[in-house]
């Protein structure tokens, strides 16, 4: 019998989020309408809608606290499936403090690969647990919002929610204020 992956869809201020858990660990957060493929090791697993799954229930509770402004860090068991380099980048994402934003170049430096900015960006884009591993906190060196699986308006909302500041060295006023102006509205 194949392993089981449980999933649930929850409502959030940024739209529905699909949460999945395998082996009692959170393994996926997916935005509504997102077209990225499921994680390869999970493809062979049976998917079952969860009705009372402890990991998914806890993830839902912590995400609700985050969106209410009551939580700044997540404490969840995570299953990260990726290359060693991807996992290194994802672990570095977890160290970006709430309310701060860094550039892709700074993230590349943090993982000890200062010339691998594009590879770091690609690994960031494959993050299976956005929000929990805060890839939304990574922005362009000039402060511009770039690439996010949930869309730039969603990224702007998450940064607004956290009261994020531009990375050091970012140009003043270049954070695309038109996206931030719309941030408080439900996306």
N, C-alpha and C positions, 0 to 999 in steps of 0.2 A: 504494500500500500504506500503511495507517495506521501511525503510529508505534507503537513497542512499549513496553509497561510491563512490567517484570519484577517478580515478587513471590516471597516466601518466607515461611513461617510458622515462627517459632522459639519454643522453650519459654523461659519465664522464671519467676521466683518469683511473679509476679503473673498467671500464666496465659499462654496462647499470644498472641503478638504477630505481626500481619501487617505485613511490611515491603515497601514498593514503591519501585522506582527507575525513573525515566524520564530519558532523555538523560544517563545515567551519574551522576545525582544522586538522593539519597534524597528522596522526595516524600511518603511516607505511613508513619505508624506507627499501626496500628489495634488496639485491644484486642479480645479475643474477645467476641463477642456485641454489640459496639457497633453501633448502628443509624444512624450518621450516613452520609449519602450520600458516594459517592466524589467527589473533586474534579472539578468540571465539565470542565476541559480534558482530563482523563484518560479521560472516558467514551468518547470516540471512538477511543481507543487500544486496540490488542489487548493482552490480558493473557496473559502467559506465565509459567508457574512457572519460576523460576530454579534451575539446578542448580549453576552456577559463575559467579556474577555478582560482579565485583570490589567494586562499591559495596555491595551487599547483604552480601557476606562481611565487609567491613570494618565495616559497621554492626552486624552480629551480634557480631563480636569486641569492639567497643567497648561494646555493651550488656552483654555478659557481664562485662566488666571493671567496668562501673558497678555491676551487681548484686553483684559480689564485693567491692565497696568499694575497688577499685583505680583507679577513674577518676572524676574530678570534672567534667571538661569533655570535650565531644565535638569531634572534628575531622573532619567529614564534609562532602562537597559536598552542598549542599541546594538543592532546587527548591521555592521557596515561591510558590504560586499563590494570590493573593488581592488584595483592594483595596489601594491604597496605605496606608490607615489600618490595615487588618489587618496588613500587613507591618511597619508601624511598631511596632505592639503586639508582634508576634512577635519582632522584633529586640530590643525592650526586655526580653522574657522571657529572652533569651539572656544579658543582663547581670546577672540576679539570681544572686548567688554561691551556690555549693553550700552546703547546710546553713543557708540563710537563707530566711525567708518574708516576703513583703510583702503588704500589703492591696491590694484592687482600687483604692482611692482613691490609694494611693501609686503604683501602676502608671499610673493616669491622669495623675498629676502628672509622672511620668517621661517620658510621651509629649507633654507640654505641653498636655494637655486636662483640667485638674483637675475640670471640671464634667461630663465625659463618662464617669462611672464605669460606667454601664450599657452604653454602647457599647464601652468597653474590656473589660468582662466578656463581652460577646457575641463580640468579636474573639478573646478568650482562649479561649472555648469552641469556636471554629472552627479552633484551632491544629491543623494537619495532622501535626505532629511532636512529640507529647507525649513527655516524658522528655528528648529531645534539646533541644527548646525548652521549658524546665521550667515549664509552666503549673501544675504541681502545687504550685509554690512560692508561688502566689497564694492567699491565704485571706481570710476575712472580717475586717473591721476589729476585731472583738471577739475574733479568734483562732479563730473557728469554721471548720470545714472546710465548704466549699460547692462545689457543682458541679464535677464532673470526669467526663470521658467514660468513664473506666475504673471509675468508682464511688468512693464516699468511702472504702471500706476500702482500695482500691488507692492512693488519694491519701495516706491515713494511712501506709501501708506505705512509700511512697517518701519521705515526710517523715521517718519513723522511720529508714529506711536512711541518710539523710543527716545524722541527728542535728540536725534543724532546730530553730530557735528561733522563738518567736512574733515578729511584727513589733513594732517599737517602738510603744508606746501600746496594745497589745492587753491586754485584761483578763487578769490572772493566773488560771491554772487553767480557762480557758474553751475549751481546745483539744479538747474532747470526748474525755477520756481513755479512754472505753470503746472507741473506735476504735483508739487507740494501744496499748491493752493487747493487742489481738489482732494488732497489726502484725507481730510476728516470725513468726507462722504463715504457711505458704504459703496464698496467697489463691486 
